[in-house]
Amino acid sequence: MRYYATGTYLCQTLAWRATGQVGRRHEGGMMNKVEEYRRTLRGLDDWEPFLLRESGLPGPRGNIELARAVADEGDEELFQTYLSFEAEIAPTNSPQEFLAFCGVLGLGRLVSEGKSELLGTLRDWASDPRWRSREAVAMALQRLGQVDMDLLLTEMERWSRGGLLERRAAAAGLCEPVLLGQPEHARRVLEILDVITASIVDEEDRRSDQFRALRKGLGYCWSVAVVALPDYGKKMMERWFSSDDKDVRWVMKENLGKKRLERLDAEWVRESMVQLESR
């Protein structure tokens, strides 16, 4: 499976299991690979040469299974060392970037185990110029959500009023089906998306990479959350159909184009698209 900027790998297996989209053979193979890497790491005194060699970078897909093993086996001192590989010395698609990715992912494990003071560090990394590091933040947040969704929601309510990439991290970190099984959680996620969507109306620089990353994220996140709580979610989306803001309208159209919404309510999707295109 290839790793994309608009998806997250950490929770996909759980989500696929819940929807029956992938059999146990695939899931078992992935988990066996992570366990194999964990055993290998336990036998090494110095992980760095192995991680650089097996990183998968440069290339289209980093070694996510190995990164998960590092997050499971490492400690805070190691993760902080890997976080020193900032963009200036570990540019995008370099093997050294993988070390930073592992460090960020490792923070997610520590936060999920109760070290909530590290959420501030994750928030800083949400604005890293490298997309893989930003994706690692979303994956780290989802690991917290698996353990304490209420804490994640409270923290993301703060991030939703932060910088462009912090808002993007909040949306991406929350909008995974496996995290939205409880209606109250889905409702709060929809309300956070509403706040983030409202915030883009006031943005003046619509050409920045940061704005485009946020817009792209919102272009799929609404559909994920609406499927989790359809009646409430559709009404919240409908409030934005009359917006005159071109980027808000783009976000709504992108979400209406997702297959998950078509499967949910194809007639509503058609009517909503007509409404949007008639303006």
WOSULQUI-V143724 format. One record per residue. N is the residue number from 1. RES is the residue in one small letter. PHI is phi in degrees with one decimal (NA if undefined). Layout:
N&RES&PHI / N&RES&PHI
This chain:
1&m&NA / 2&r&-86.1 / 3&y&-104.9 / 4&y&-110.8 / 5&a&-67.5 / 6&t&-94.3 / 7&g&-126.9 / 8&t&-133.6 / 9&y&-86.5 / 10&l&-58.3 / 11&c&-98.7 / 12&q&-64.3 / 13&t&-62.5 / 14&l&-64.5 / 15&a&-66.1 / 16&w&-62.4 / 17&r&-60.9 / 18&a&-65.3 / 19&t&-98.4 / 20&g&74.3 / 21&q&-79.8 / 22&v&-135.6 / 23&g&-77.9 / 24&r&-66.0 / 25&r&-62.2 / 26&h&-64.0 / 27&e&-62.0 / 28&g&-62.5 / 29&g&-63.4 / 30&m&-65.5 / 31&m&-66.0 / 32&n&-63.2 / 33&k&-65.3 / 34&v&-60.9 / 35&e&-64.3 / 36&e&-62.9 / 37&y&-64.8 / 38&r&-61.9 / 39&r&-64.1 / 40&t&-62.5 / 41&l&-62.5 / 42&r&-62.9 / 43&g&-93.8 / 44&l&-106.9 / 45&d&-82.2 / 46&d&-127.0 / 47&w&-79.3 / 48&e&-57.9 / 49&p&-58.8 / 50&f&-65.2 / 51&l&-64.6 / 52&l&-64.4 / 53&r&-69.6 / 54&e&-99.5 / 55&s&-64.8 / 56&g&84.1 / 57&l&-112.6 / 58&p&-70.1 / 59&g&161.6 / 60&p&-76.1 / 61&r&-139.4 / 62&g&-72.1 / 63&n&-83.6 / 64&i&-68.0 / 65&e&-62.5 / 66&l&-66.1 / 67&a&-61.5 / 68&r&-63.7 / 69&a&-64.2 / 70&v&-61.9 / 71&a&-61.0 / 72&d&-76.8 / 73&e&-100.1 / 74&g&-80.1 / 75&d&-124.9 / 76&e&-61.8 / 77&e&-60.1 / 78&l&-64.7 / 79&f&-61.5 / 80&q&-64.8 / 81&t&-62.0 / 82&y&-67.7 / 83&l&-69.0 / 84&s&-73.6 / 85&f&-84.2 / 86&e&-78.8 / 87&a&-59.2 / 88&e&-64.4 / 89&i&-109.4 / 90&a&-138.0 / 91&p&-67.4 / 92&t&-53.2 / 93&n&74.5 / 94&s&-93.6 / 95&p&-57.9 / 96&q&-66.6 / 97&e&-60.3 / 98&f&-61.9 / 99&l&-63.2 / 100&a&-62.2 / 101&f&-58.2 / 102&c&-63.8 / 103&g&-62.4 / 104&v&-64.7 / 105&l&-62.1 / 106&g&-63.6 / 107&l&-59.9 / 108&g&-59.8 / 109&r&-64.3 / 110&l&-64.1 / 111&v&-63.1 / 112&s&-66.5 / 113&e&-93.9 / 114&g&116.2 / 115&k&-87.5 / 116&s&-65.3 / 117&e&-64.3 / 118&l&-81.4 / 119&l&-60.6 / 120&g&-63.4 / 121&t&-66.5 / 122&l&-60.5 / 123&r&-63.8 / 124&d&-61.6 / 125&w&-71.8 / 126&a&-61.1 / 127&s&-103.6 / 128&d&-61.7 / 129&p&-69.2 / 130&r&-94.5 / 131&w&-64.9 / 132&r&-66.5 / 133&s&-64.7 / 134&r&-65.3 / 135&e&-68.6 / 136&a&-61.8 / 137&v&-63.0 / 138&a&-60.0 / 139&m&-65.6 / 140&a&-63.5 / 141&l&-63.9 / 142&q&-66.2 / 143&r&-63.3 / 144&l&-62.8 / 145&g&-60.4 / 146&q&-65.4 / 147&v&-102.6 / 148&d&-146.9 / 149&m&-65.6 / 150&d&-63.9 / 151&l&-63.8 / 152&l&-60.0 / 153&l&-62.5 / 154&t&-61.3 / 155&e&-67.7 / 156&m&-70.2 / 157&e&-62.0 / 158&r&-73.2 / 159&w&-62.6 / 160&s&-65.9 / 161&r&-112.3 / 162&g&-95.9 / 163&g&-68.9 / 164&l&-56.8 / 165&l&-77.7 / 166&e&-67.2 / 167&r&-64.5 / 168&r&-62.4 / 169&a&-62.7 / 170&a&-60.6 / 171&a&-64.0 / 172&a&-67.6 / 173&g&-68.1 / 174&l&-88.9 / 175&c&-91.1 / 176&e&-126.2 / 177&p&-51.8 / 178&v&-64.2 / 179&l&-89.5 / 180&l&-112.6 / 181&g&-72.3 / 182&q&-95.2 / 183&p&-54.0 / 184&e&-64.8 / 185&h&-65.9 / 186&a&-62.3 / 187&r&-62.5 / 188&r&-66.5 / 189&v&-64.0 / 190&l&-60.4 / 191&e&-69.1 / 192&i&-66.8 / 193&l&-60.6 / 194&d&-62.6 / 195&v&-62.5 / 196&i&-65.6 / 197&t&-62.6 / 198&a&-61.8 / 199&s&-69.7 / 200&i&-72.7 / 201&v&-61.7 / 202&d&-89.7 / 203&e&-77.4 / 204&e&-89.0 / 205&d&-91.3 / 206&r&-92.4 / 207&r&-102.5 / 208&s&-69.8 / 209&d&-61.3 / 210&q&-64.8 / 211&f&-64.9 / 212&r&-64.4 / 213&a&-65.5 / 214&l&-64.7 / 215&r&-60.9 / 216&k&-63.1 / 217&g&-63.3 / 218&l&-63.5 / 219&g&-68.8 / 220&y&-127.8 / 221&c&-64.6 / 222&w&-57.6 / 223&s&-64.2 / 224&v&-63.0 / 225&a&-71.2 / 226&v&-64.8 / 227&v&-61.2 / 228&a&-72.9 / 229&l&-146.2 / 230&p&-59.8 / 231&d&-61.7 / 232&y&-67.6 / 233&g&-66.1 / 234&k&-63.3 / 235&k&-64.1 / 236&m&-68.6 / 237&m&-63.1 / 238&e&-60.2 / 239&r&-62.2 / 240&w&-92.8 / 241&f&-67.6 / 242&s&-93.8 / 243&s&-67.4 / 244&d&-90.1 / 245&d&-77.2 / 246&k&-64.5 / 247&d&-76.5 / 248&v&-62.3 / 249&r&-66.4 / 250&w&-62.2 / 251&v&-58.9 / 252&m&-64.9 / 253&k&-64.4 / 254&e&-59.5 / 255&n&-68.1 / 256&l&-65.3 / 257&g&-83.0 / 258&k&-78.6 / 259&k&-60.8 / 260&r&-62.4 / 261&l&-75.4 / 262&e&-62.9 / 263&r&-66.0 / 264&l&-69.4 / 265&d&-161.9 / 266&a&-62.8 / 267&e&-64.9 / 268&w&-61.3 / 269&v&-61.2 / 270&r&-62.4 / 271&e&-64.8 / 272&s&-68.0 / 273&m&-65.2 / 274&v&-60.4 / 275&q&-59.8 / 276&l&-67.1 / 277&e&-77.6 / 278&s&-81.7 / 279&r&-90.9
